Amino acid sequence: MTNINRTVLYVGVTNNLDVRVWQHKTGQSKFTAKYKCNRLVYIEPYTDIRVAKRREWLLKRWRHEWTIELITKANPFMQDLAKDWYPSLRGK
């Protein structure tokens, strides 16, 4: 997740992406509410939670620039991948 200016990044693990993104977009997450991180720009799906948590641990230790490079390889313009997921939030 990132903010509108793409200056803050949030890295996390979830077993329900739809619910977690909704929480971020509606300000139910303290960090994302504070920093306005409500744009989903990158996803790495895993079937093993241990592997996912290890990857999260590693990504949180990366330099900001490395993470941006990883994201822009998959999503060059860092567009919100979930912009059309919640019609009730459009225009907010």
C-alpha positions in Angstrom: 0.0 0.0 0.0 1.1 3.6 -0.6 -0.2 7.1 -0.3 -1.3 9.4 -3.1 2.2 10.9 -3.4 3.8 7.4 -3.2 6.2 8.5 -0.5 5.1 6.1 2.2 5.0 2.3 1.8 3.1 -0.2 3.9 4.1 -3.9 3.7 2.0 -6.5 5.3 0.7 -10.1 5.2 -3.0 -11.1 5.2 -5.0 -14.2 4.6 -7.9 -12.1 3.2 -6.7 -9.4 0.8 -10.2 -8.1 0.0 -11.0 -7.4 3.7 -7.5 -6.0 4.4 -7.6 -3.6 1.5 -11.1 -2.4 2.5 -9.7 -1.7 6.0 -6.9 0.4 4.6 -9.2 2.3 2.2 -11.7 3.1 4.9 -9.1 4.2 7.5 -9.6 1.2 9.8 -5.9 0.6 10.0 -4.0 3.0 12.4 -0.9 3.3 10.2 -2.7 3.7 7.0 -5.2 6.2 8.5 -2.3 8.3 9.8 -0.2 8.2 6.6 -3.1 7.9 4.1 -1.8 4.6 2.6 -4.8 3.5 0.8 -3.6 2.5 -2.7 -2.7 -1.1 -3.4 0.2 -1.1 -5.8 1.8 -4.5 -5.4 0.8 -8.1 -4.5 2.8 -11.2 -4.0 0.5 -14.2 -3.5 1.7 -17.1 -1.3 0.1 -20.4 -0.3 2.4 -20.9 2.7 2.0 -18.3 5.4 5.5 -19.0 6.8 7.0 -18.1 3.4 4.8 -15.0 3.2 5.9 -13.8 6.6 9.5 -14.4 5.8 9.1 -12.3 2.7 7.4 -9.6 4.6 10.2 -9.6 7.2 12.7 -9.2 4.3 10.8 -6.5 2.5 10.5 -4.4 5.7 14.3 -4.3 5.9 14.9 -3.2 2.3 15.8 0.3 1.4 12.8 2.4 0.1 14.4 2.6 -3.3 14.7 -1.2 -3.7 11.0 -1.6 -2.8 10.0 1.1 -5.3 12.1 -0.7 -8.0 10.4 -4.0 -7.2 6.9 -2.4 -7.4 7.5 -0.5 -10.6 8.8 -3.6 -12.4 5.3 -5.1 -11.9 3.3 -1.8 -11.9 5.3 0.9 -13.7 3.0 3.8 -12.9 2.2 2.5 -9.4 -1.5 2.5 -10.2 -4.0 1.4 -7.5 -4.7 -2.2 -8.3 -7.9 -2.1 -6.2 -9.3 1.1 -7.5 -12.4 -0.7 -8.9 -12.9 -3.2 -6.1 -15.3 -1.0 -4.0 -17.8 1.0 -6.1 -19.2 2.6 -2.9 -15.8 4.3 -2.3 -15.5 5.9 -5.7 -15.2 9.7 -5.6 -14.1 9.6 -1.9 
